[in-house]
Amino acid sequence: AQKVTQAQTEISVVEKEDVTLDCVYETRDTTYYLFWYKQPPSGELVFLIRRNSFDEQNEISGRYSWNFQKSTSSFNFTITASQVVDSAVYFCALSEETSGTYKYIFGTGTRLKVLA
Amino acid sequence: EAGVAQSPRYKIIEKRQSVAFWCNPISGHATLYWYQQILGQGPKLLIQFQNNGVVDDSQLPKDRFSAERLKGVDSTLKIQPAKLEDSAVYLCASSLSSRDPRRNTEAFFGQGTRLTVV
């Protein structure tokens, strides 16, 4: 069975602090994709990053970085020097092939509050 | 490039009434998804289309929910009759899917329709 677990329901940090959002996944497939999406108060899910199962190289994009470890089935997301605009709900998602197309399974989300 | 368009943005109906949501995906995206997001939860897949065929509707409450994808482009999701527990945000998404994993893209989401059933 495929599953995505985001154990942190809500995190509050003070502006400029670093924060890490955890994501643990379960899958039997050898080829899969992992994603992080941001959902601001407006409600739209905004794509942040995609990572392929065959590429464990970590990635940094500005203040965002992602740590993918297949050995622990984790795909954690770190925001460095957090800002108030980072306040949102963040979702980790797993995508696997089903009948030649891809199905997305989302975690329950982590609400991040960055306080000024 | 235009994103995924959804309408209406908000809808309030009484229980037992019917309602329909509309989605226009990104041009060229063969895969279209409808998700239900209840407050405080992650999105849950209701139905997935590949062109105008249904790939997965295992979590669609078929006694009251129906969906179609017209000519493999626009899609409508209908609820009839609505229940109080259907109050949620209904998200439409589309993606460019391929059997070649290198050509797969992320799903792009619309702003959603917030449904309140009273």
Interface residues (C-beta under 8 A of the other chain):
Chain A: V4 Q6 T31 Y33 F35 Y37 S42 G43 E44 L45 V46 F47 R50 N52 F91 S95 E97 T98 S99 G100 T101 Y102 K103 Y104 I105 F106 G107 T108 G109
Chain B: A30 T31 Y33 Q41 G42 P43 K44 L45 Q48 Q50 V55 D56 V89 L91 A93 S95 S97 R99 P101 N104 T105 E106 A107 F108 F109 G110 Q111 G112 R114
